[in-house]
């Protein structure tokens, strides 16, 4: 049968094409960097005035009309690109692994070098499209990660050392079309409709298994709101949705589901299942008390259905590190 061999050829073609695209992108970023450096040096040395960049753009357009992307606006962006990263050589390789549009979004919208580095690394790891990157910046993922006060049960910390970097203290579901007042069923249905956006917010290592996932214990059936599998942690992840404030009794139900998953669903090579309570609101002290005696790998996160106020989050970061 020749199909497996044909598949190998297709794999070679795709691999070569990806390498070629990466090489082209690297050359393009190198070019924009060099142009930005050249313009910066000319202006810094007073060889050029501000108007010369416009003259350069017009000259390129007249003499090489087929060359696109060299308007005066873009030339200024190349200068800004060089100036932004000229003193951070450790980011040099990252810049060349993502597209110019991704770079533009990061250096024009992110304020600090830490924030820029955060999104550069994320783009490399998660292979974000431009739309996905734009959404993550708009949802203040960097700020939420920095000030996150993730509450994990002791068992979860011991079983999964990577869990704290995998789950978030606060999730943003601004993409949902929910009424002003909604119940858990409404929330679940909207999350299912927007699964692509939900996975983006959770993280791309999450694989969706099912909603209202049935587990049978004795003669009774029980249903888990949302069940995922996490590739990196190699375990099942059960999400329970609450439209009210966190209550300690919520954990009892979640612990029961995790026990059922581990006894009857989990495969031998997989790690113990993890449970996430997604609540509309929570009191961190109440959460800490509730999780301190929990014998299951669980955590409590809150969610919001509107984009967070970036200035408020930045103020919290300032207060945290001053």
Secondary structure as UniProt FT lines:
FT   HELIX           3..44
FT   TURN            45..46
FT   HELIX           50..63
FT   TURN            65..66
FT   HELIX           72..85
FT   TURN            86..87
FT   HELIX           89..91
FT   HELIX           92..95
FT   TURN            96..97
FT   HELIX           100..109
FT   HELIX           113..126
FT   HELIX           130..138
FT   TURN            139..140
FT   HELIX           141..147
FT   STRAND          151..152
FT   HELIX           154..159
FT   TURN            161..162
FT   HELIX           163..166
FT   STRAND          170..172
FT   TURN            174..175
FT   HELIX           184..193
FT   HELIX           195..202
FT   TURN            204..205
FT   STRAND          206..217
FT   TURN            218..219
FT   STRAND          220..230
FT   TURN            231..234
FT   STRAND          235..241
FT   TURN            248..249
FT   HELIX           250..260
FT   HELIX           261..265
FT   TURN            268..269
FT   STRAND          274..279
FT   HELIX           284..292
FT   STRAND          298..304
FT   HELIX           310..321
//
